[in-house]
Amino acid sequence: MVAIGWIQFLPSSLAYLLVPELGLTPTQLTLIFTAPILMGIFANIPGGLLGDRYGIRLTVGIGTILAGVSTIARFWVSGFWGMFLLSCIFGVGIGAAFPSLPKLVAIWFPPKQAGLASGIYMTAFSFGIGVGLASGPYFGGWQTAFLYVGILSTALAFLWILFGRSAPKGVQIKTPPPIAGIKVAMKSKNIWLLSLSQLLLVGGFMGLSGNLPEALTNIRNISPQEAGTISSLMTFAGIPGCLLLPLISDRLGLRKPFIYAGVIVGAPCYYLAWQFAPGIETYILILVGGFISAGAGPLLLTMPMEWVEIGREYAGGATGFVGALGNVGGFLIPLLVVTPLMAARTATAYSTGFLATALFIAVVAVTAIPLTESGTRASAGAKGKSTYNAQKEKG
């Protein structure tokens, strides 16, 4: 997860090299950055179904190998189309792998530990994002950056295939029909609302993180190294948030209050951090926003396995459906909303674009209101019966 996050956000910290050396336009740079999200739209659902049908170990392993090899191949790229194509292949790999992770949590951990377990793998991904946003300028060139990180990712993927397991010994997991998870997901009001929330959250975050380093360099006259460091703070601050907030959520048995707090507090912090840059206020606001908003992502992805209509049996397919629609936002919002708003490359243009990203993130507080609370303290009338008991009855 660290290596995948590192690769996905590495182009952001390498933009100052990629743009002049490959002759990229702002739109082309955005397409390279969002290509993995675009492919996730098409790969998440098949990936989730494959995880449900053939197991997590092989699905995650093969997907991450594909992601790593495509990253190594970027070493030989000489223009936009090669870089875009390989970014797409990378997106197919991670798009196939990611939907199985919530299912992995549902299989290995009891309900009272599900939030923390999701927070752990999101912490690893967040750490990788932070490294990707900060490390680009330190490689001495974009070719070597992709080569070294791609080799690391590929090696780790092979280790996962060799030593990873889909389920604890003695645990039998039902394998539903190939498209059963999607059918169940499409009948669930909760899944549609969760997908809309993911669409807004991923789109806002991608628009923010993909443009902040370049904006700080162009407008605030900050070095690429410092701009990458500032941008990475939102994810490094999210590492303790990914662990502590889901842990507290597990203890309290509630999910939605932490989602509300994350987006309502995080969104204005990010926007104000840009406005105050490069003052000390920027560092404080980025740290606060990164910490408090970090719990929203893992908790949103924990909820499907806790809803009685989904459970662990259909978690892969349902999460793939949510991920696919979330990636629609991650691709279209930066491309069709944020990039045009920032096209002039002026301070006003960047401010308008970052305000838009903050609004997309904040609106998640509204779309999450109708979601059924899935924590262990949810009332019997609101939640029905616990997913844990439902699984016992099925098995």
Secondary structure, DSSP 8 states (H G I E B T S, - for coil): -HHHHHHHHHHHHTHHHHHHHHT--HHHHHHHHHHHHHHHHHHHHHHHHHHHHH-HHHHHHHHHHHHHHHHHHGGG--SHHHHHHHHHHHHHHHHHHTTHHHHHHHHHS-GGGHHHHHHHHHHHHHHHHHHHHHHGGGSSSHHHHHHHHHHHHHHHHHHHHHH--SS-TT-------TTHHHHHHHT-HHHHHHHHHHHHHHHHHHHHHHHHHHHHHHHS---HHHHHHHHHHHHHTHHHHHHHHHHHHHHHT-SHHHHHHHHHHHHHHHHHHHHHTTSHHHHHHHHHHHHHHTTHHHHHHHHHHHSTTTTTTTHHHHHHHHHHHHHHHHHHIIIIIIHHHHTT-SHHHHHHHHHHHHHHHHTHHHHTTTS---STT--HHHH-S-HHHHHHHH-
